[in-house]
Amino acid sequence: PCLPSIGAGGAPEPKERLLRLNVGGVEFCELEDLLTSCGSPVIAEVLEDGPEEDGTYFLDRDGELFEWVLDFLRDGPEHFVPPDGRREKERLLAEAKTLGIDALVEHLAPGHSQRSAAVENGYQGAPKPTNEAERLARLQGLNILHTKAEHTFDSITRIVAAILDVPICLISLVDEDKQWFKAKQGLNVCSTSRNSSFCSFLLTPEAPKNASMMVIEDALCDSRFADNPLVVGEPKIRFYAGSPLVTSDGLRLGSLCAIDRVPRALTPQQAQVLVNFSQLTVQAIEAHQLRGIEVNLDDLDLGGPGGVDFAAGALRTMRMKEAVDEIVLLVWAVADSLDWPILYANQAWTDLTGVTVTPPARFPGPTKVEESGIEKATSKETGSLWDYLWLNNEGVDDILSLWQHIAFHSDNSGAGAHPFAKTVVLAPRLVRGAADVKVSCRFMPSDLPLDVGAAAIRSSSQYATEGWQRIRPQRLPVGNLYFVTITPMAERPPMPERAPPPERPLNMRSKVSVEPIPEEDETEIEKELEEHRLGEQRARRPRVSMHKFISVTSSSDSEQVALRSPYPDVRLLRVLERGEFGLIHFGTWVGASVAVKCLTLHCPENDLTILSTDVAHLNIAQTYFFDTQVDEVVQESKVWLVREWCDGGNLAAFCKGPRLEGKGLME
């Protein structure tokens, strides 16, 4: 019912502005002055956000308890009669604490609010950074504060809470006096004071190259947080892990953080997942502005010391601008099945396919997939990556090659995991029946930075010497988490037709024409796959790299400038050196650091260059993919190899002194 508002004299005050509230489905009418003067930051946030389309202000709380709250505000502590039962009184006390109405808390539990105030007044939070004015101007210029909930950000807090197995996950933006939550999982309040904010500690040190995540395993054992109001009071934080939200110009808006009420540790894989999603979060926040930015790299000295810097500036802006329209999925990959559940999908995926993915907030909760307005839970038949992306009909060999990558990841620690590439076809129903719409997929193990932007935030997960316990979500088969980045395949200069190699097809990203599998062969393929699953016949590719060169010429000195990349998702940034067989470039592949080699070859017309893409040994840099461009007039070929970026190190140096910074993830 819509309750009348009563003034101090007992008579209605129609001249005062009345507001309509919808509290958990129960409607109230109340004086605006009464609501704004009660001191509740939660109610103030609701009023600041404005009414819904029907003119009501929605408050996601218990309507029955809120009626008691309104009775207290109207009658005052002298005339208010609390509920009789002890249980009901405890519920009302908890509601008053959540809403932040100290007068009601004090009335129900004398002395409680004074103790809380004493803690708040005596606690000293994080110092403000020296670039605070610039940082606040950047935050406010993004027009993200006090905006309504969005699926893009809610999906991130849900999947991070599930993967890190925590009850609370927040996207926290640190404003001048408070931290405001753009998205929240497991917490009812929309903001807290900045003084009590854990996330404020991530704003310093201010230098972009010092951006680092923070892990607090037990807040009561940390002198910075032992007396924090959010530790001694609700929500009683004990564990905290946060990764900063670093803009394209290197400023920090706040953090993506995970919180638990019990002490615990964080595995390196979970740490890297948190950092990767913090990068996806800030890209989504900046998306509109990034699309309108023009980046010019011509004036940059990328060859000088520290020239390649993705922590801030033009290179970071370039990468984040490129990433805005990239599709990013998180999938659970299995080494003996094509049922790979999609656990997360960004907005670019929805824009392309019309498929919206709502991740679970906890495992073993379901992932909900909404396709063409039909909502359904992920199962063996729906929600798998390979329901939407089709392999190139290359038969059992292509499937076994895919499984081999996953099996290798399962058998090795994070130090041995490698990304890999696959060219696939979009399911025709996603592209209105168009045939053979090819896209390039990069499968990145979740242990590794998603791209150079994420790698600029120190996580230490890549170099940890212990703690490699893998994420094992309940009710999912044995497998591994992979980030899948999808980009369109651009047309490249035509290549001469060549006879297929006698052995199984190579995992090339060249545009080749492949005939569909005849129906009569499908039964045989299924039989062969079943034999593989049972372990009776496991086909593996050779572990050697074979090269057949007739004559090789070195590049001339005039070629010491970066060439043009033949790949739409590979950017060449600078020439590293002129090797024996050609130029070696530093570049990025969908944002990940790579070495790109261009070998100039003289060979007969029908000569085949066979390069293995399955070398996955710690002593050898992994070749992700390769391609060949042939000039028939001069009988010259250029072979492009996109390879693992070794960062100037080798196995012997790594074993002697692993690159650990500080004590690892512990603060």
Summary of the structure (lengths in Angstrom):
residues: 667
radius of gyration: 28.9
end to end distance: 52.8
largest distance: 102.1
contacts: 2000
relative contact order: 0.08
helix: 31%
strand: 23%
